[in-house]
Amino acid sequence: MRDEIRQLVVGNDELIEMIVIAILSEGHILIEGGVPGTAKTTLAKTSAILLGCEFHRFQSSFDSQPADIIGIQFWNADKKMFELKKGGPIFTNILLVDEINRLPPKTQSAFIEALSEAQATIDGTEYPLPYPFFTIATQNPMEFEGTFPLIEAQKDRFMFSINATHLSGEDEFEIIRRERDGMLNWKTFAKAMSPLFTREGILNDVKYVKRIHVGEEILSYIRDIIIATREHADISLGSSSRGSIALIRGGAGQRRHWRTETMLSLMM
């Protein structure tokens, strides 16, 4: 999957690895940073194709409403009944939410429910989301006017958080070279790609990850890391118990990803 993505996307190796681990661990990713043009949309769309999944993108704005995300119930005059119109992008497998901090808090809550419970609530009725459901959200901390930054309790729903940075000089030169040689055409690249996985295959891999045994010594190590974040004088807010769960799931997901005999490398 990494080799396929590298044909179009330059750099972002860490994010590619996080995407695979998060999907195997049923987690989500928050990208923080005000750097534009870092191929986040292209990376998400490419991952969806290779994983054999459906992809939607939502561009956040300050006037977005929950109905724009999850859909609405409408009255069908012919059938004389209410029907669900899943008009929002949330009913998909891989969702990219650009600049989630531009959403008002009420609209952000619609996403947070989806991240936590893999469901959406419309007029009091709960609707499960497709499986797998994986979200990449971006937050731009460089601009504060008309924004509503996620509070810590909301950010806690994401398994991984990564800072977006500019590419190195070498990677920047590679982008320029590829543009000159006509190698950055998305439509051409997308047509040449074929899925490497299926939804059923992903489900089987997720089940495999859940069966990986985590020894008592690893559990103790995870506990020590989490407690240390809560007691360290330089940390104002220590990790929640979701951090412990993320380390267990992410470590197992990484083991499945790399097929190694240890999961310590994720936590060291």
Phi and psi restraints in degrees (value plus and minus 20) as a CYANA .aco file:
   2 ARG   PHI     -83.2   -43.2
   2 ARG   PSI     -61.9   -21.9
   3 ASP   PHI     -83.3   -43.3
   3 ASP   PSI     -59.9   -19.9
   4 GLU   PHI     -85.3   -45.3
   4 GLU   PSI     -64.6   -24.6
   5 ILE   PHI     -85.6   -45.6
   5 ILE   PSI     -56.1   -16.1
   6 ARG   PHI     -84.4   -44.4
   6 ARG   PSI     -38.5     1.5
   7 GLN   PHI     -85.6   -45.6
   7 GLN   PSI     -44.1    -4.1
   8 LEU   PHI    -139.5   -99.5
   8 LEU   PSI     -60.4   -20.4
   9 VAL   PHI    -116.8   -76.8
   9 VAL   PSI     109.9   149.9
  10 VAL   PHI    -118.1   -78.1
  10 VAL   PSI     113.4   153.4
  11 GLY   PHI      54.8    94.8
  11 GLY   PSI    -175.1  -135.1
  12 ASN   PHI      43.0    83.0
  12 ASN   PSI       4.7    44.7
  13 ASP   PHI     -80.4   -40.4
  13 ASP   PSI     -60.1   -20.1
  14 GLU   PHI     -83.8   -43.8
  14 GLU   PSI     -61.8   -21.8
  15 LEU   PHI     -87.0   -47.0
  15 LEU   PSI     -58.6   -18.6
  16 ILE   PHI     -79.8   -39.8
  16 ILE   PSI     -65.0   -25.0
  17 GLU   PHI     -83.9   -43.9
  17 GLU   PSI     -60.8   -20.8
  18 MET   PHI     -83.4   -43.4
  18 MET   PSI     -57.8   -17.8
  19 ILE   PHI     -79.7   -39.7
  19 ILE   PSI     -67.4   -27.4
  20 VAL   PHI     -83.2   -43.2
  20 VAL   PSI     -66.3   -26.3
  21 ILE   PHI     -84.1   -44.1
  21 ILE   PSI     -62.4   -22.4
  22 ALA   PHI     -83.8   -43.8
  22 ALA   PSI     -61.0   -21.0
  23 ILE   PHI     -84.0   -44.0
  23 ILE   PSI     -63.7   -23.7
  24 LEU   PHI     -86.6   -46.6
  24 LEU   PSI     -45.4    -5.4
  25 SER   PHI    -123.3   -83.3
  25 SER   PSI     -14.6    25.4
  26 GLU   PHI      37.9    77.9
  26 GLU   PSI      24.1    64.1
  27 GLY   PHI    -134.5   -94.5
  27 GLY   PSI    -196.1  -156.1
  28 HIS   PHI    -156.1  -116.1
  28 HIS   PSI     143.0   183.0
  29 ILE   PHI    -144.1  -104.1
  29 ILE   PSI     115.5   155.5
  30 LEU   PHI    -133.3   -93.3
  30 LEU   PSI     102.8   142.8
  31 ILE   PHI    -123.3   -83.3
  31 ILE   PSI      98.9   138.9
  32 GLU   PHI    -130.9   -90.9
  32 GLU   PSI     115.3   155.3
  33 GLY   PHI     125.7   165.7
  33 GLY   PSI     128.7   168.7
  34 GLY   PHI    -116.7   -76.7
  34 GLY   PSI       2.1    42.1
  35 VAL   PHI    -106.9   -66.9
  35 VAL   PSI      94.2   134.2
  36 PRO   PHI    -104.5   -64.5
  36 PRO   PSI     145.6   185.6
  37 GLY   PHI      47.7    87.7
  37 GLY   PSI      12.0    52.0
  38 THR   PHI    -121.7   -81.7
  38 THR   PSI       0.8    40.8
  39 ALA   PHI      46.8    86.8
  39 ALA   PSI       8.3    48.3
  40 LYS   PHI     -84.2   -44.2
  40 LYS   PSI     -65.9   -25.9
  41 THR   PHI     -84.8   -44.8
  41 THR   PSI     -64.9   -24.9
  42 THR   PHI     -81.5   -41.5
  42 THR   PSI     -61.5   -21.5
  43 LEU   PHI     -83.8   -43.8
  43 LEU   PSI     -63.3   -23.3
  44 ALA   PHI     -85.8   -45.8
  44 ALA   PSI     -63.6   -23.6
  45 LYS   PHI     -85.1   -45.1
  45 LYS   PSI     -61.2   -21.2
  46 THR   PHI     -84.1   -44.1
  46 THR   PSI     -63.4   -23.4
  47 SER   PHI     -80.1   -40.1
  47 SER   PSI     -60.9   -20.9
  48 ALA   PHI     -82.3   -42.3
  48 ALA   PSI     -62.9   -22.9
  49 ILE   PHI     -83.6   -43.6
  49 ILE   PSI     -66.9   -26.9
  50 LEU   PHI     -86.2   -46.2
  50 LEU   PSI     -50.0   -10.0
  51 LEU   PHI    -106.8   -66.8
  51 LEU   PSI     -22.6    17.4
  52 GLY   PHI      48.5    88.5
  52 GLY   PSI      14.5    54.5
  53 CYS   PHI    -139.8   -99.8
  53 CYS   PSI     144.0   184.0
  54 GLU   PHI    -104.3   -64.3
  54 GLU   PSI     125.1   165.1
  55 PHE   PHI    -147.7  -107.7
  55 PHE   PSI     116.3   156.3
  56 HIS   PHI    -152.5  -112.5
  56 HIS   PSI     130.7   170.7
  57 ARG   PHI    -144.8  -104.8
  57 ARG   PSI     118.9   158.9
  58 PHE   PHI    -145.3  -105.3
  58 PHE   PSI     100.2   140.2
  59 GLN   PHI    -111.2   -71.2
  59 GLN   PSI      92.9   132.9
  60 SER   PHI     -93.8   -53.8
  60 SER   PSI     128.8   168.8
  61 SER   PHI    -168.1  -128.1
  61 SER   PSI     141.2   181.2
  62 PHE   PHI     -86.9   -46.9
  62 PHE   PSI     -39.3     0.7
  63 ASP   PHI    -123.4   -83.4
  63 ASP   PSI      -8.3    31.7
  64 SER   PHI     -87.5   -47.5
  64 SER   PSI     118.5   158.5
  65 GLN   PHI    -130.3   -90.3
  65 GLN   PSI     137.3   177.3
  66 PRO   PHI     -73.6   -33.6
  66 PRO   PSI     -55.5   -15.5
  67 ALA   PHI     -83.2   -43.2
  67 ALA   PSI     -47.1    -7.1
  68 ASP   PHI     -87.8   -47.8
  68 ASP   PSI     -39.4     0.6
  69 ILE   PHI    -123.0   -83.0
  69 ILE   PSI     -63.3   -23.3
  70 ILE   PHI    -127.7   -87.7
  70 ILE   PSI     -33.5     6.5
  71 GLY   PHI      74.8   114.8
  71 GLY   PSI    -197.2  -157.2
  72 ILE   PHI    -160.9  -120.9
  72 ILE   PSI     145.6   185.6
  73 GLN   PHI    -113.6   -73.6
  73 GLN   PSI     109.9   149.9
  74 PHE   PHI    -145.0  -105.0
  74 PHE   PSI     134.2   174.2
  75 TRP   PHI    -106.2   -66.2
  75 TRP   PSI     100.1   140.1
  76 ASN   PHI    -112.3   -72.3
  76 ASN   PSI      86.3   126.3
  77 ALA   PHI     -84.8   -44.8
  77 ALA   PSI     -53.7   -13.7
  78 ASP   PHI     -89.1   -49.1
  78 ASP   PSI     -64.4   -24.4
  79 LYS   PHI    -107.5   -67.5
  79 LYS   PSI     -30.6     9.4
  80 LYS   PHI      34.8    74.8
  80 LYS   PSI      29.3    69.3
  81 MET   PHI    -178.9  -138.9
  81 MET   PSI     139.9   179.9
  82 PHE   PHI    -101.6   -61.6
  82 PHE   PSI     119.5   159.5
  83 GLU   PHI    -148.4  -108.4
  83 GLU   PSI     131.1   171.1
  84 LEU   PHI    -103.4   -63.4
  84 LEU   PSI     109.0   149.0
  85 LYS   PHI    -130.2   -90.2
  85 LYS   PSI      81.0   121.0
  86 LYS   PHI     -98.7   -58.7
  86 LYS   PSI      48.7    88.7
  87 GLY   PHI    -101.6   -61.6
  87 GLY   PSI     -31.7     8.3
  88 GLY   PHI    -105.1   -65.1
  88 GLY   PSI     143.6   183.6
  89 PRO   PHI    -100.9   -60.9
  89 PRO   PSI     -24.3    15.7
  90 ILE   PHI     -91.7   -51.7
  90 ILE   PSI     -41.3    -1.3
  91 PHE   PHI    -104.6   -64.6
  91 PHE   PSI      56.9    96.9
  92 THR   PHI    -172.8  -132.8
  92 THR   PSI    -198.1  -158.1
  93 ASN   PHI    -114.6   -74.6
  93 ASN   PSI     -67.5   -27.5
  94 ILE   PHI    -140.7  -100.7
  94 ILE   PSI     101.7   141.7
  95 LEU   PHI    -140.5  -100.5
  95 LEU   PSI     109.2   149.2
  96 LEU   PHI    -127.7   -87.7
  96 LEU   PSI      99.8   139.8
  97 VAL   PHI    -128.8   -88.8
  97 VAL   PSI      84.8   124.8
  98 ASP   PHI    -102.4   -62.4
  98 ASP   PSI     109.8   149.8
  99 GLU   PHI      32.9    72.9
  99 GLU   PSI      40.6    80.6
 100 ILE   PHI     -81.2   -41.2
 100 ILE   PSI     -43.6    -3.6
 101 ASN   PHI     -95.0   -55.0
 101 ASN   PSI     -22.3    17.7
 102 ARG   PHI    -106.8   -66.8
 102 ARG   PSI     -27.6    12.4
 103 LEU   PHI    -102.2   -62.2
 103 LEU   PSI     122.2   162.2
 104 PRO   PHI     -86.7   -46.7
 104 PRO   PSI     135.7   175.7
 105 PRO   PHI     -73.6   -33.6
 105 PRO   PSI     -58.5   -18.5
 106 LYS   PHI     -83.2   -43.2
 106 LYS   PSI     -57.0   -17.0
 107 THR   PHI     -96.5   -56.5
 107 THR   PSI     -56.0   -16.0
 108 GLN   PHI     -78.6   -38.6
 108 GLN   PSI     -55.3   -15.3
 109 SER   PHI     -82.9   -42.9
 109 SER   PSI     -48.5    -8.5
 110 ALA   PHI     -84.9   -44.9
 110 ALA   PSI     -58.9   -18.9
 111 PHE   PHI     -90.6   -50.6
 111 PHE   PSI     -60.6   -20.6
 112 ILE   PHI     -82.5   -42.5
 112 ILE   PSI     -58.8   -18.8
 113 GLU   PHI     -81.3   -41.3
 113 GLU   PSI     -61.8   -21.8
 114 ALA   PHI     -84.4   -44.4
 114 ALA   PSI     -61.7   -21.7
 115 LEU   PHI     -84.2   -44.2
 115 LEU   PSI     -61.0   -21.0
 116 SER   PHI    -100.8   -60.8
 116 SER   PSI     -58.8   -18.8
 117 GLU   PHI    -142.5  -102.5
 117 GLU   PSI     -19.3    20.7
 118 ALA   PHI      32.9    72.9
 118 ALA   PSI      22.9    62.9
 119 GLN   PHI    -171.8  -131.8
 119 GLN   PSI     143.7   183.7
 120 ALA   PHI    -148.6  -108.6
 120 ALA   PSI     121.8   161.8
 121 THR   PHI    -128.7   -88.7
 121 THR   PSI     100.6   140.6
 122 ILE   PHI    -143.7  -103.7
 122 ILE   PSI      97.2   137.2
 123 ASP   PHI      31.1    71.1
 123 ASP   PSI      22.3    62.3
 124 GLY   PHI      62.5   102.5
 124 GLY   PSI     -22.1    17.9
 125 THR   PHI    -124.9   -84.9
 125 THR   PSI     113.5   153.5
 126 GLU   PHI    -112.0   -72.0
 126 GLU   PSI     112.5   152.5
 127 TYR   PHI    -143.3  -103.3
 127 TYR   PSI     101.0   141.0
 128 PRO   PHI     -87.8   -47.8
 128 PRO   PSI     127.5   167.5
 129 LEU   PHI    -107.9   -67.9
 129 LEU   PSI     138.4   178.4
 130 PRO   PHI     -79.9   -39.9
 130 PRO   PSI     135.6   175.6
 131 TYR   PHI    -136.4   -96.4
 131 TYR   PSI     114.8   154.8
 132 PRO   PHI     -95.6   -55.6
 132 PRO   PSI     136.9   176.9
 133 PHE   PHI    -143.5  -103.5
 133 PHE   PSI      99.9   139.9
 134 PHE   PHI    -158.1  -118.1
 134 PHE   PSI     114.1   154.1
 135 THR   PHI    -142.2  -102.2
 135 THR   PSI     114.6   154.6
 136 ILE   PHI    -133.2   -93.2
 136 ILE   PSI      97.9   137.9
 137 ALA   PHI    -134.7   -94.7
 137 ALA   PSI     124.4   164.4
 138 THR   PHI    -135.3   -95.3
 138 THR   PSI     126.0   166.0
 139 GLN   PHI    -152.7  -112.7
 139 GLN   PSI     106.3   146.3
 140 ASN   PHI    -119.9   -79.9
 140 ASN   PSI      83.3   123.3
 141 PRO   PHI    -105.8   -65.8
 141 PRO   PSI     -17.4    22.6
 142 MET   PHI    -105.0   -65.0
 142 MET   PSI     -39.6     0.4
 143 GLU   PHI    -143.6  -103.6
 143 GLU   PSI     110.5   150.5
 144 PHE   PHI    -133.0   -93.0
 144 PHE   PSI     -35.5     4.5
 145 GLU   PHI     -93.5   -53.5
 145 GLU   PSI     106.8   146.8
 146 GLY   PHI      49.4    89.4
 146 GLY   PSI       7.1    47.1
 147 THR   PHI    -141.6  -101.6
 147 THR   PSI     138.8   178.8
 148 PHE   PHI    -153.1  -113.1
 148 PHE   PSI      63.1   103.1
 149 PRO   PHI     -75.0   -35.0
 149 PRO   PSI     122.7   162.7
 150 LEU   PHI     -81.8   -41.8
 150 LEU   PSI     115.3   155.3
 151 ILE   PHI     -97.3   -57.3
 151 ILE   PSI     146.2   186.2
 152 GLU   PHI     -79.7   -39.7
 152 GLU   PSI     -57.1   -17.1
 153 ALA   PHI     -83.7   -43.7
 153 ALA   PSI     -51.0   -11.0
 154 GLN   PHI     -98.4   -58.4
 154 GLN   PSI     -62.4   -22.4
 155 LYS   PHI     -82.0   -42.0
 155 LYS   PSI     -44.8    -4.8
 156 ASP   PHI     -85.5   -45.5
 156 ASP   PSI     -36.1     3.9
 157 ARG   PHI     -96.2   -56.2
 157 ARG   PSI     -34.2     5.8
 158 PHE   PHI    -111.6   -71.6
 158 PHE   PSI     116.3   156.3
 159 MET   PHI     -90.8   -50.8
 159 MET   PSI     -63.2   -23.2
 160 PHE   PHI    -142.6  -102.6
 160 PHE   PSI     126.5   166.5
 161 SER   PHI    -149.1  -109.1
 161 SER   PSI     111.7   151.7
 162 ILE   PHI    -156.3  -116.3
 162 ILE   PSI     122.0   162.0
 163 ASN   PHI    -110.9   -70.9
 163 ASN   PSI     108.8   148.8
 164 ALA   PHI    -101.3   -61.3
 164 ALA   PSI     111.7   151.7
 165 THR   PHI    -151.3  -111.3
 165 THR   PSI     144.5   184.5
 166 HIS   PHI     -87.1   -47.1
 166 HIS   PSI     134.9   174.9
 167 LEU   PHI     -91.5   -51.5
 167 LEU   PSI     139.3   179.3
 168 SER   PHI     -90.3   -50.3
 168 SER   PSI     146.8   186.8
 169 GLY   PHI     -79.6   -39.6
 169 GLY   PSI     -57.5   -17.5
 170 GLU   PHI     -86.0   -46.0
 170 GLU   PSI     -64.5   -24.5
 171 ASP   PHI     -87.7   -47.7
 171 ASP   PSI     -57.4   -17.4
 172 GLU   PHI     -82.6   -42.6
 172 GLU   PSI     -59.8   -19.8
 173 PHE   PHI     -84.1   -44.1
 173 PHE   PSI     -57.1   -17.1
 174 GLU   PHI     -84.5   -44.5
 174 GLU   PSI     -58.6   -18.6
 175 ILE   PHI     -83.0   -43.0
 175 ILE   PSI     -65.3   -25.3
 176 ILE   PHI     -80.9   -40.9
 176 ILE   PSI     -62.4   -22.4
 177 ARG   PHI     -84.0   -44.0
 177 ARG   PSI     -62.9   -22.9
 178 ARG   PHI     -85.9   -45.9
 178 ARG   PSI     -57.6   -17.6
 179 GLU   PHI     -83.5   -43.5
 179 GLU   PSI     -62.2   -22.2
 180 ARG   PHI     -80.7   -40.7
 180 ARG   PSI     -58.5   -18.5
 181 ASP   PHI    -109.7   -69.7
 181 ASP   PSI     -13.1    26.9
 182 GLY   PHI      49.2    89.2
 182 GLY   PSI      13.5    53.5
 183 MET   PHI    -122.2   -82.2
 183 MET   PSI     -11.4    28.6
 184 LEU   PHI    -133.4   -93.4
 184 LEU   PSI       7.7    47.7
 185 ASN   PHI    -106.0   -66.0
 185 ASN   PSI      90.8   130.8
 186 TRP   PHI     -82.9   -42.9
 186 TRP   PSI     -64.4   -24.4
 187 LYS   PHI     -81.3   -41.3
 187 LYS   PSI     -63.0   -23.0
 188 THR   PHI     -84.7   -44.7
 188 THR   PSI     -63.4   -23.4
 189 PHE   PHI     -85.0   -45.0
 189 PHE   PSI     -64.3   -24.3
 190 ALA   PHI     -83.4   -43.4
 190 ALA   PSI     -58.9   -18.9
 191 LYS   PHI     -85.6   -45.6
 191 LYS   PSI     -49.0    -9.0
 192 ALA   PHI    -104.3   -64.3
 192 ALA   PSI     -33.1     6.9
 193 MET   PHI    -105.0   -65.0
 193 MET   PSI     125.7   165.7
 194 SER   PHI    -147.8  -107.8
 194 SER   PSI     127.0   167.0
 195 PRO   PHI     -79.9   -39.9
 195 PRO   PSI     118.3   158.3
 196 LEU   PHI    -114.4   -74.4
 196 LEU   PSI     -37.6     2.4
 197 PHE   PHI    -153.9  -113.9
 197 PHE   PSI     154.7   194.7
 198 THR   PHI    -148.7  -108.7
 198 THR   PSI     144.3   184.3
 199 ARG   PHI     -82.6   -42.6
 199 ARG   PSI     -56.9   -16.9
 200 GLU   PHI     -86.3   -46.3
 200 GLU   PSI     -58.9   -18.9
 201 GLY   PHI     -83.9   -43.9
 201 GLY   PSI     -60.3   -20.3
 202 ILE   PHI     -82.8   -42.8
 202 ILE   PSI     -63.4   -23.4
 203 LEU   PHI     -79.6   -39.6
 203 LEU   PSI     -61.9   -21.9
 204 ASN   PHI     -84.2   -44.2
 204 ASN   PSI     -60.3   -20.3
 205 ASP   PHI     -86.5   -46.5
 205 ASP   PSI     -58.5   -18.5
 206 VAL   PHI     -82.8   -42.8
 206 VAL   PSI     -61.7   -21.7
 207 LYS   PHI     -83.8   -43.8
 207 LYS   PSI     -57.9   -17.9
 208 TYR   PHI     -81.6   -41.6
 208 TYR   PSI     -65.2   -25.2
 209 VAL   PHI     -79.3   -39.3
 209 VAL   PSI     -61.7   -21.7
 210 LYS   PHI     -86.3   -46.3
 210 LYS   PSI     -41.6    -1.6
 211 ARG   PHI    -107.8   -67.8
 211 ARG   PSI     -28.5    11.5
 212 ILE   PHI     -87.2   -47.2
 212 ILE   PSI     107.7   147.7
 213 HIS   PHI     -99.1   -59.1
 213 HIS   PSI     113.8   153.8
 214 VAL   PHI    -130.9   -90.9
 214 VAL   PSI      96.0   136.0
 215 GLY   PHI     -89.9   -49.9
 215 GLY   PSI     142.0   182.0
 216 GLU   PHI     -80.6   -40.6
 216 GLU   PSI     -55.6   -15.6
 217 GLU   PHI     -86.9   -46.9
 217 GLU   PSI     -53.0   -13.0
 218 ILE   PHI     -92.1   -52.1
 218 ILE   PSI     -60.4   -20.4
 219 LEU   PHI     -80.1   -40.1
 219 LEU   PSI     -60.9   -20.9
 220 SER   PHI     -85.2   -45.2
 220 SER   PSI     -58.1   -18.1
 221 TYR   PHI     -85.2   -45.2
 221 TYR   PSI     -62.9   -22.9
 222 ILE   PHI     -81.4   -41.4
 222 ILE   PSI     -64.6   -24.6
 223 ARG   PHI     -79.0   -39.0
 223 ARG   PSI     -62.9   -22.9
 224 ASP   PHI     -83.9   -43.9
 224 ASP   PSI     -58.2   -18.2
 225 ILE   PHI     -84.6   -44.6
 225 ILE   PSI     -67.3   -27.3
 226 ILE   PHI     -84.3   -44.3
 226 ILE   PSI     -66.0   -26.0
 227 ILE   PHI     -83.0   -43.0
 227 ILE   PSI     -56.6   -16.6
 228 ALA   PHI     -82.6   -42.6
 228 ALA   PSI     -57.0   -17.0
 229 THR   PHI     -87.2   -47.2
 229 THR   PSI     -47.8    -7.8
 230 ARG   PHI    -101.4   -61.4
 230 ARG   PSI     -43.9    -3.9
 231 GLU   PHI    -126.4   -86.4
 231 GLU   PSI     -31.0     9.0
 232 HIS   PHI     -90.6   -50.6
 232 HIS   PSI     114.9   154.9
 233 ALA   PHI     -86.7   -46.7
 233 ALA   PSI     -44.0    -4.0
 234 ASP   PHI    -111.1   -71.1
 234 ASP   PSI     -19.9    20.1
 235 ILE   PHI    -131.7   -91.7
 235 ILE   PSI      98.1   138.1
 236 SER   PHI     -97.7   -57.7
 236 SER   PSI     -49.9    -9.9
 237 LEU   PHI    -158.7  -118.7
 237 LEU   PSI      90.4   130.4
 238 GLY   PHI     -95.2   -55.2
 238 GLY   PSI     152.6   192.6
 239 SER   PHI     -89.1   -49.1
 239 SER   PSI     126.2   166.2
 240 SER   PHI    -104.9   -64.9
 240 SER   PSI     159.0   199.0
 241 SER   PHI     -86.1   -46.1
 241 SER   PSI     -41.7    -1.7
 242 ARG   PHI     -83.4   -43.4
 242 ARG   PSI     -47.7    -7.7
 243 GLY   PHI     -84.6   -44.6
 243 GLY   PSI     -60.7   -20.7
 244 SER   PHI     -80.9   -40.9
 244 SER   PSI     -66.3   -26.3
 245 ILE   PHI     -84.1   -44.1
 245 ILE   PSI     -59.1   -19.1
 246 ALA   PHI     -84.0   -44.0
 246 ALA   PSI     -58.8   -18.8
 247 LEU   PHI     -86.4   -46.4
 247 LEU   PSI     -59.6   -19.6
 248 ILE   PHI     -86.1   -46.1
 248 ILE   PSI     -70.8   -30.8
 249 ARG   PHI     -87.1   -47.1
 249 ARG   PSI     -63.0   -23.0
 250 GLY   PHI     -86.3   -46.3
 250 GLY   PSI     -57.2   -17.2
 251 GLY   PHI     -84.3   -44.3
 251 GLY   PSI     -62.3   -22.3
 252 ALA   PHI     -86.8   -46.8
 252 ALA   PSI     -59.3   -19.3
 253 GLY   PHI     -84.6   -44.6
 253 GLY   PSI     -57.3   -17.3
 254 GLN   PHI     -88.7   -48.7
 254 GLN   PSI     -56.9   -16.9
 255 ARG   PHI     -82.5   -42.5
 255 ARG   PSI     -60.6   -20.6
 256 ARG   PHI     -87.5   -47.5
 256 ARG   PSI     -57.0   -17.0
 257 HIS   PHI     -86.3   -46.3
 257 HIS   PSI     -66.5   -26.5
 258 TRP   PHI    -117.3   -77.3
 258 TRP   PSI     -33.9     6.1
 259 ARG   PHI      35.3    75.3
 259 ARG   PSI      26.4    66.4
 260 THR   PHI    -120.9   -80.9
 260 THR   PSI     153.7   193.7
 261 GLU   PHI    -116.7   -76.7
 261 GLU   PSI     -19.7    20.3
 262 THR   PHI    -157.1  -117.1
 262 THR   PSI     133.5   173.5
 263 MET   PHI    -136.7   -96.7
 263 MET   PSI     -11.0    29.0
 264 LEU   PHI     -86.6   -46.6
 264 LEU   PSI     -49.0    -9.0
 265 SER   PHI     -82.3   -42.3
 265 SER   PSI     -48.0    -8.0
 266 LEU   PHI     -88.6   -48.6
 266 LEU   PSI     -50.3   -10.3
 267 MET   PHI    -123.2   -83.2
 267 MET   PSI     -24.8    15.2
